[in-house]
């Protein structure tokens, strides 16, 4: 079964049959909501809720945004962005994303990795444009690492880094206070509670096996629109 067919199957089960928190923890699936045109692995996705799987590439257009909801974490993918979704992290290849998490969801952009300091509710955003990565801590503190050096970015601060190093173009670390307002919140509903309770054990096991088998497929990189 191909990833597209599997995604349609999982989407139907997520919204009709299975408790979302159970399926997400077992398979790495999350719910995707889009506002405007978006693509997953190069295939256009509908505006209604659909599933996104670990390893999927999500792309938004200049006039669209997307939201990824999973238990304990909500991600807003900004316009004109290309990101790779993983179970506990997000890779921003281009564009930007805002993360709200109580489960330590991390974001990478090139060599840069941003991770919440604690398991308390943390909100931060990461943009990666033309090789420059900008990180802003909105609520709670985050650590910023390039594999060599690590700094702690306190709530209300932001920093800019080259995606392939821990310094800016001028060779100096750049950390400054930010006066940026609140970032856009995710929409589409909270999915931290079960959608519909009660489903046969056989159905849950069958879907889990399908998803695990699909993880062997290589994701297809989408063409830029």
N, C-alpha and C positions, 0 to 999 in steps of 0.2 A: 504494500500500500504506500503510495507516494505521500510526501509531507502535506501537499495541498488537501488531498482527500482526508488524511488523518486530522488535519487542523479543523476541517469542517465537521468531522465526527466529534472531536473533542469539544468544539464550540457548542454543538447541540447538547452534549451531555452536561457541560458546565452550566448551561442556562436552564436545563430542564430536569436532569436526573440527579447528579451527584452533588454532595456538599463540596463547595469550591475549595475550602481549606484542606479537605482530605485529598482531592485530586492534585492540587497544586503541590502539596508536600511530597506526594508519591511520584509525580511525573515531571515537575519543574514547569508546568503550564501556568500561564497568567492570563488575565482578561485584557483585551485591547479595545479601546474606544477611540474612534477617529473623528475629527472635525475637518472636513476637506479631504482631498485626495491623498492616499498613502499606499505604500507597497510593502509587502513582506516577502523577502527573497525574490523580488522582481515581479510578484503577482499583485495586482490591485486588490485591496481589501475593502469590504463594504463599510458603510458608515455605522452600521449597527455593531453590537458587541461581537467580538470574535476571539478565538484563542491565539496566543503567541507562545511558542515553545522555546526552550533553552537552545541557543545557537542561531536563532532566527535573526535576520537582518531587517530592520525597519527603516523605511525612508519616508520623510514628509516633504511636501512641496512648499514653495515660498508662501503660499496662502493657506497652509493647513498645519494643524497640531495633532498630537496623539497622546493618549494616556494609557499607561500600563498599571493595572491594579493586581496586587497579590497580597496575601495575608501579611500585615506588618509593614508594607512598603507601597508607595504610590509614586510613579514617575510621570512627569510631563515632558514629552519630547517636543522641543520647539520647532518652529517652521524651518524649512530648508536644512534638515538634519538627516544624518545617516548614523544609526546606532546598532550595536549588536547586543541582544538581550541574553543574559545568562541568569541562572537561578538566583544567585546572590550578588550579582554585579551587572554593570552596564558599561559597554565600551563605546565612547563617543568618537566616532571616526571623523565626523564633520558636524558642525552646528552646535546644538546645546541641549541640555536637559536639566530639569529641576527634580531633585529627589527628596521625598519625605519618608523617613524610615525609623522604625524602632527595632529593626533586626540587623542593623549594621551593614546595610546594602552599600557597596562601594562603587565608585565610578573611575574608569581609566580613560586616558586620552593620550595616546602615544606612550611615552615612558612615565607619565604622571599618573599616580594613583591617589584618589581621595577617599578617606575612610572615616566614618564617624568615630569619635573618641570613646563614646559609651553607648549603652543600649537604650539610653533615654531618647525620646523622640527628637530627631535631628532633621533639619531642613537645610539643603545647600544646592547651589547650582554650578554647573560646569559648562563652559563653552570652549569650543576648539575651532578656530577660524584662521586659515592661512598659517597653520603651524604654531599659533599663539594660543595658550590655554589660560583661561581666566576662571578662578574659583572664588566663590563668595559663600561664606558661612552665614546663613540666615537665622537659624535657631540651633543652639548647641555648638560645640566645637568639633572640628575635623582635623585629621592629620593629612599632610600633603607630602608625598614621597616620590622621588625620581629613581629609586633603586640605590642611591648613594646617600643622599641627605634627606632628612625628615624634619618638617616643622609642624607646629600646632597652630592652626588658624582659629582664633577665638571668634565667638559669635559677634557679628557686626564687622568683621574684617574680610578683606579680599586680597588676592594675590594674582600676579600674572607670571606665567612661566612659558619658556619655549618647550614644545612637546617632546623634544629630544634631549633636554637638559634641565637642570634645576635653576637656570638663570634666564634673564631676559636678553634681548638682542644687544643691550649695552653691557652685558657681562655682569650685571649687578642684580641681586635679589630684589624683587619688588613686592612689598607688602604695605598696604595702606588701609586706613579706615574707609568704610563705605557708607554712603547715605542713601543707598538704593532702597526703594520701597519694597513691599511684599511682592513675592513672585506669584504668578498665576497659579491658582489651585487646580487640582485635578477635578474632572467632572465625570459623571457617568455612574455615580453611586459607590458606596463603600461595600467591599466584598469580603470583609473580615468575618462575616457570619455566614452560615450555610445558606445556599439559595433555596434548596428544597431538600428536606430530610427524607430518608428512607429509600433505599435502593438495594436490589439484590446483590449479594456478594459476588456472584458470577459475573455480572455486568461490570462491576468495578475492576475485577481481576483481568477481564478481557481487554478493557480499555488501557489498563496499565501496561499489559504486554504489548499492545499495538504501539503505544508511545515509546516504550523502551526500544522496540525494534526500529522505529523511525529515527532514533538518535544516531543510527549508524549511517544515515544518509548525509552527504555533504551539502551544506546550504549553498544556494546559488546566489552570487552577488548580483544585486539589481543594477540595471543600467540607469544612469542619471537621466531624468526627464528632460 
